[in-house]
C-alpha cells in the first residue's frame, strides 16, 4: 500500500510540472548577433540584443517562434532542445546591405534553466554563411503555469 501511494504521488508531481514544448512558451529578450561570413565581405554583425522573442506551443512537441518580427520559425521539440524545421527563412537588415533573406540551415534552442535558453544559429545568404549564438532570457510567461512573470503581479 505504501509503495502504491509513493508511485501515485510521484506521478501527480510529474503531471504538475511543465513538460516538452510548454517549457519554452513565453516572452523572451534576445542577447546576441548574426554575423555574415568574412569571406563575403567586411559586414558588421547584426545585433539582436534587446529584441523580443515570443514563443508559442501549438502542441507538446512543436514551437512557433517569432523573432522580433524578422521571422516566424517552426521548431520541433525533443526534451530541452528545440530544432528549427527545414526550409525556413528570416529577413535581417544586414548592415551595409539592407534587408536580406537568410535561409536557416540549423537553429537550435536549448533550455539551460526555466528562464534561460541558448540559441545557436547557422544559415546561408547566397554563397555566404551566417552564424550567431545568443541567449534568450524570459521576461514573461504567456499565461502558462509554473513560470516567471517577471515579478509584475501577473501581467505580461
C-alpha positions, 0 to 999 in steps of 0.5 A: 500500500505504501509503495502504491501511494509513493508511485501515485504521488510521484506521478501527480508531481510529474503531471504538475510540472511543465513538460516538452514544448510548454517549457519554452512558451513565453516572452523572451529578450534576445542577447546576441548577433548574426554575423555574415561570413568574412569571406563575403565581405567586411559586414558588421554583425547584426545585433539582436540584443534587446529584441523580443522573442515570443514563443508559442506551443501549438502542441507538446512537441512543436514551437512557433517562434517569432523573432522580433518580427524578422521571422516566424520559425517552426521548431520541433521539440525533443526534451530541452532542445528545440530544432528549427524545421527545414526550409525556413527563412528570416529577413535581417537588415544586414548592415551595409546591405539592407534587408536580406533573406537568410535561409536557416540551415540549423537553429537550435534552442536549448533550455539551460534553466526555466528562464534561460535558453541558448540559441545557436544559429547557422544559415546561408545568404547566397554563397555566404554563411551566417552564424550567431549564438545568443541567449534568450532570457524570459521576461514573461510567461504567456499565461502558462503555469509554473513560470516567471512573470517577471515579478509584475503581479501577473501581467505580461 
